[in-house]
């Protein structure tokens, strides 16, 4: 009994980036050291989010403000409102 040995290759579908993720980063001053640290934070978090196939980076929130002065952290508050209204799944934050 002969049969046809044709094999059809069906490539795997990459997972959809469906889970919205935001990045929050803060430094306490605009000194060169702090800004270099901010760059490192954003870079590390962006790579981390990109490494998870299901995550979709939708926004990045950055505050440059000292917590000692009682500043309002506008981007942090905007992020919280955005998360509430858009039902964000993940918030990535790093302290370097």
C-alpha positions in Angstrom: 0.0 0.0 0.0 1.6 3.2 -1.2 0.8 6.6 0.3 1.9 10.1 -0.5 4.7 11.4 1.8 4.1 15.1 1.3 4.5 17.1 4.4 3.3 20.6 4.7 5.2 22.9 7.0 3.0 25.1 9.1 5.0 27.8 10.8 4.2 28.7 14.4 2.5 32.0 14.9 4.3 34.4 17.1 2.3 35.3 20.2 0.3 38.5 19.9 1.5 41.4 22.0 -1.9 41.9 23.7 -1.0 42.8 27.3 -0.5 46.6 27.6 2.6 47.6 29.7 3.8 51.0 30.8 7.2 52.0 32.2 7.7 54.4 35.0 11.0 55.9 35.9 12.0 58.7 38.3 15.2 60.5 39.2 15.5 63.1 41.9 17.4 65.8 40.0 18.6 66.7 36.6 22.3 66.2 37.3 24.3 64.4 34.8 24.7 61.3 37.0 20.9 61.2 37.6 20.2 61.6 33.9 22.6 58.8 33.0 20.8 56.7 35.6 17.5 57.6 34.0 18.8 56.5 30.6 19.9 53.2 32.1 16.5 52.6 33.7 14.5 53.3 30.6 16.9 51.2 28.5 16.8 48.2 30.9 13.0 48.3 31.3 12.4 48.7 27.5 14.6 45.6 26.9 12.7 43.7 29.6 9.3 44.5 28.2 10.5 43.6 24.6 11.7 40.3 25.9 8.2 39.2 26.8 6.3 38.3 23.6 2.9 38.9 25.1 3.7 42.4 26.4 3.0 45.6 24.3 4.8 48.8 25.5 2.1 51.5 25.3 3.7 54.4 27.2 6.7 55.6 29.2 6.3 57.9 32.2 9.3 59.9 33.4 9.5 62.2 36.5 12.6 64.3 37.3 11.7 65.5 40.8 12.8 65.2 44.4 10.5 63.5 46.8 11.9 65.8 49.6 10.4 68.9 48.1 7.0 67.4 47.9 6.7 67.8 44.2 3.6 66.5 42.6 5.1 63.7 40.4 2.9 64.6 37.5 3.9 61.6 35.3 3.3 59.2 38.1 -0.2 60.6 38.7 -0.9 60.5 34.9 0.3 56.9 34.8 -2.1 56.0 37.6 -5.0 57.6 35.9 -4.0 55.9 32.6 -3.8 52.6 34.3 -7.3 53.0 35.9 -8.9 54.1 32.7 -7.2 51.7 30.3 -6.9 48.7 32.6 -3.2 48.3 32.2 -1.9 44.8 33.1 1.7 45.6 34.1 3.7 48.6 35.3 7.5 48.1 35.1 9.7 50.1 37.5 13.3 49.8 38.3 15.6 51.4 40.8 19.2 51.4 39.6 
